Amino acid sequence: MTSQRILFSGGLLLFLLSIGYGLFYDGFVLPARHQSLLYNLDMALNMAAKGDIAMASAFAGQFGQESGVRDIQARIPLHLALAGAMTAIPLWLTPRLDISERMKRIMALFIVAGGLVLAAGDFASIAAAELGWYLLLAGYVWLALGLCGYLLYAALFAWPRGEGRHAKRG
């Protein structure tokens, strides 16, 4: 598989996963999360009004925890779409680069895999925050390596260095 196909199909896959997860989350998960948040907030306020500070604190803690999970789950489609969009510039640059196809494939795989690792990091951070943080960091690093590799090679090899570009008028 060529680097252009990896970038095109990987970017398309990342966009489709973003749309699919966004539809699933907004259609099925978000309404239940919203009701749970309202319940915990209502119970925390009721318990505080009744003077039961321990129970109010427990419900407020549960509200904060559920709110954090909601934020994490809302980031998943954003990360997938971001990684899908990051394939556009390398897809445009690939035919202009005069480097080996193997190197282009490695950089393309870094970008696509980085997007998938970002989403996996978000999923993992729901259950295990530290593992999720490391996966998110790895995903961003892979995306940066792939994109910076393309941009570095573009700066070095893609554009002419000025020899013969402008004819002398004389």
N, C-alpha and C positions, 0 to 999 in steps of 0.2 A: 504494500500500500504506500502510495507516495505521500509526501508531507502535505501537499495541497489537499488530498483526500482526507487525511487525518484531521487537518484544521477545519475543513468544511463540514465533514460528518461529525466531528467532535463538537464543534461550535453549535451545529444544529441540534445535536443530542443534548447539549447543556441547556439550550434555549427551550427545547421541548420538555425536559425534566423540570425546568423552572416553571413553565406554564402548567404542567401537570400537577406538580406539588402545590403550586399556588391555588389552583382550582380545588384540589383535595382539602387543603388547609382552610381556605376561606369558606368552602361549602359545608364541610363536615366537622372539622376540629374547632374552628374559631367560635361558633355559636355556643358549644358546650363550655369552652374555656371562659367565654364572656359570662355565662351564667354562674360558673364557679367563682369567678372573681367578684361578681356582685354579691353572691352569698357570703363569701368570707369577709368582705368589707361591711356588709350589713350586720353580720354577727359580731364583728369586732366593735362596731359602734354601739350595738345593743348591750354587749357585755360591759363596755366602758361606762355606758349610761347607768347600768345597774350596779356599778361599783366592783365588778369582778374583773380586776385588772389582769390576773393570770390568764383567764380565758380570753380576754380581749387581746392580750399580747400574743397568745397562741394563734388566734384567728388572723391577726395582723401579719404574723410571720408566715402563715400559710398563704395569705394574699400576696405578700412579697415574693414568695417562692413561685407561685403560679404565674405572677406577672413576669418574672424572669424567664420562665419556660416559654411563655407566650412570645416574648421578645426574641428569644433564640429561634423558635420555629418560624417566626415571621422573616428572619434573616436568611433562611435557607434558599428560597427562590431568588432573593437578591444576589446571593453569592453565585448561584448557578448562572443567572443572567449576566452578571459581571464577567465571569470566566468565559461565557459564550461570546460576549462582545469583544473580549481581549483577543479572540482569534481573527478578528477582521483585519487588523494591520499586518500581522504576519502572513495572512492569506494573500494580501496584496503584494507584500514584499517578496514572497517565496520565488516567483519566477524571475525576479530581478537580481537575486543573489547568485553569485558565481562561486558557491561552495558545494561541498559534497551533499548528495541527497541523504546520506546517512545522518549527517549533522543536522540537516533540516528536520528529519523525522524525529530525532531526539528532542530538539527544541519544541516541536509541535506536540509531542507526547507529554513533555513537561507542562505545557499550558493546559491541555485537556485533562490530564491526570490531576493537576493542581486544582482545577475547578471541582472535580469529583471529591478530592480529599478535603476541600473547604466544606462542602456539604456534609461529608462524613464527620468532620470535626464539629459541626453544629449539632448533628444528631448525637454524637458521643458526649458533648458537653451537657446534655440534658441529664444523663445518668452519671457520668464521671467527669467533673469539671476540669480536672487536671489533664486527663487524656484528651479531652476535647480541645483544650487550649493548645496542646502540642500538635494535634492534627491541624488545627486552624493555622498555626504558625508554619507548619510544613506545607500546607496548601498555598499560602501566600508566597513562601520562598520558591516553590516550584513554578508558580505563575511568574514571579519576578525573574527567575533564571531563564525561563523560556522566552519571555518578552524582551528582556535585556540582551539575551543572546542574539535574537533577530535584529534588534536595533543596533547592537555593536557591529554585527556583520554588515548591516546596511550602511553604517557610517564608514566602514573600512572598504567595502567592495562594491556596493551597489551603484554609487554615483561616480561618474567620471571625475578624474582629478584635475580637469581643466585642459588636458593635452588635446589640442585639435578641436576644441569646442567652438571657439570663435575664430573665424577666418580673419586674417590680417587684411586690413584695407590699406591699400597703399597706392 
